[in-house]
Amino acid sequence: MSASSASVHFPRRSLVLANVCPPGFIAVEFAGLADASELYPEERDEMTTFGEKRRSEFAAGRLSSKLALAEFGIVNFPLQINDDRRPRWPDGFVGSISHTHDYCAALVARATEAGSIGFDVERTGRIEEELWDVLFTSCEQERLRALPFARRAISATIVFSAKEAFYKCHFASSPTWLDFTDVEIDVSPGAPGTVGSTFHIQPRSASVVRAKYVGRFIVGRSFVATTVVIPPNAR
């Protein structure tokens, strides 16, 4: 998905990411380098201290969100940053943005469809085994080591991404910073990445409300995408 700086790139609806979205969500993706000149002035003002890589990521996320919001009839809405560094979505809407290297995507829905959403996308193969003690519980590590070696890299990416998606979703509804071992991820058996693939989230800390959290994931050609949604009015 790499691109030269001379190339022109545009956001587009994502049929792949639609598989991890509940009904009512719009998924938009952006592959390659993004042109910050296409942003609203208020958005460009917020990236004056960013380096080149961060500028491209920020622009890709805003352009993806812009297209997603336009699908709902929301136009001329600069997506600015809250004090907690999260995007400030329009009243009545929820969303989440994630990026990895030169790929970015945004998911948006009306607040009547979800109380909050956490979305994460990760390149496969980045979660090496020397990181497992920091990122995963002992039970998660046992499950990963029980897998055939060829499946461990993808499965480790799924578990890590699932935690990232949950933490984004949890923070949107209850602004509390969590550690990686505050929840435990159990991936449903079956062919990984097929439509409808799910994972279950077991709280392991008093900081996490005891609830039956279920997320969705899919494995693309070179990345894993995960989502966790808290229903509207659920706290």
N, C-alpha and C positions, 0 to 999 in steps of 0.2 A: 504493500500500500504506500510505498514511498513515492515522493514526487520531487521534481526539481523546482527551484524557486521561481522559474519562469512559467511553470504550469498554472493553469487556472482550475480551481476546484470549487465545487458547489455542494451544499448539503442536499440530502435526498431521503425520502421515506425508506425505512429499512424493513424489508420483508423478513429477514433473519431475526432481528430483534423483536419483531412483533410476536415471536413465539415465546418470549419470556414476559410479555405484557398481559395483564388482565384486560378484559373488554373495556373500551373507553379510553385507552391510552394511545397516544401517537408517539412513534419511535422514529427519530431522524438521525442519520449518521453522516459523518464527514471524514473522508479519507484524504490524507495529504496535508500540505501546508496551507494555512488559512490567511487571507488578506485582511488585515485589521482595518483597512480603509473602508470596508463595507459595514463597519459597526456604527452604532449611534454615537454622537459626540460624547454623551454621558458615559458610555461604556469605554470609549477610548481614553477618557480622562482617568479611569481607574487602573490603567495599565502602564502609566508613565514610568514606573520603577521596574517594570518587568524586563527580563532578558528576552532574547529573540525566541527561544524555545517556548517560554511561558506565554509570550505574546501570541504565538501561533495557536497554542492550546486554548488559551482564553478566547481568542477570536473564533476558533472552530466550535467551541461550546456555545458561544452566543449566537453564531449564525445557525447552528442546528436548532437551538431553542426558538429563534426567531421564526423559522419555518414551521416548527411544531405549533407554536402559538397562533400563527397565521391560519393554520388548519381549523382552529376554533374561532376565527374571526378577530383575534387580538392582534392589532397592528400598531406600529409606532409606539412600542413599549420597550424602552431601554431596560435590559435586565442587569440591574446594579447589584452591589454586594452589601449584604447585611453586616452588622458589627461582628457577628460570629463567623464571617467569611462565606456564608452560604448565599446562593443567589436569592434575590428578592422577587419572588414570582408575583404575578398579578393577583389581586384579591379574587378568591374563588377558584384558584388553580394550585396544583402541586406539581413538582417536577424534580428531576435529578439529572446531573450531568457527570459523565466520566470520560477519561481519555487515557490512552496508553500509546506512547511513542507518536506515530503519525496517524492515529485513528481516534476519533471522538464520536460520542453520541449523546443524545438528550432524549429523555422520556417525559411526557407532559400529559396531564389529565385534569379534568374538573375535580374540584374538592368533593363533589358529591359522589365521586367514584373511589376516592381514597383519602384517608386522613394524612398519610405521608407515604413516600416511596423512597427506597434506597436502590440505587443502580450502580453496578460496577462492571468494568470491562478490563481484562488483563490479558497480556500476551502469555501464551503457554511457555513453560520451561524456565520461568524466572525464579520460581520458588524452590531453591536448592535445599538439599537435605540438611545442610549445616544451619539452616534457619528454622528448622522445625521446632526446636526446643523453645524458641521465642514465640512462634506463631501458633502452635498447635498444642492441645492438651495431650496427655499421655494416651488417652483412649483414641484420639484422632490419629496420633502417630502409629499406634498399633494397627489401626485399620489400613493406613497407607502402606505400611511395611508388609501387610498380608497380601497386598495386590501383586500381580505380575509386574516385573520391573518396568515393562513398556508402558504400563498404565499409571505409574506413580506420578510422573510429571504433570499429566493432565489433571489427575485427581487432586493433587496438592494445590494446583491452581484453582480448581473449583472450590475447595474448602476455604482457601485464603480469600478469594473473590466474594464468596458467600458472606464471610465475616465483614468485609468492607461494605457490602450492600446493606447488611443488617445495621451496622453502626451508623451509616448515613440515615437510614430510616428511623432508627431509635433516637438519634440526636435531634431530628426534625420535630419529634413529638415530645421528647424529654431531654433537653440539652444537658447531657451528662457524658463526659469522656470515659470510654471503656478501654480495658486492656484486651489483648487478643484472646486471652484464656477466660474471659468473662462469659463466653458462650461456647457451646460445642456444636459442631456441624455433623449431621448424619446424612449422607447422600443416599437417596433411595436406590435400591438395586435395579439393575437393568442396563441396557445399552446407554452409556453416558452421552449426553448431548442430544438425545432424541427429543422430538416435540413432546412437551409435557413432563420433562424430567424435573424432579423436585428435590429439595433438601429440607431437613427439619432442623430447627434451631432450639437447643436446650439451654436455658439460662443456667449459669454456674456462679452467679454473683447476685448479691442483694441489690446491686445497682440496676439490674434488669428485671422488669416486671415479669412475673411468672405467667406465661401465656403460651398457647400453641402456635408458634410462628412457623410458617411454611414459606419457602422461597422457590423460585424457578431458576433454571439455568439451561444454557445451550452452549455447545462447543462448535465454534466456527473453524475455518481452515487454519487459523493461526491465533485465535483468541478465545477466551471464555467470557461469557456475559451472564450476570446474575441479577436478580431482582428480589426485593422483599417489600411487601405492601402491607401497611396497617389500614384496616377498613375505616371508613368515615365514622366519626364519633367514638372510635375505640381509643381509650387511653389507659 
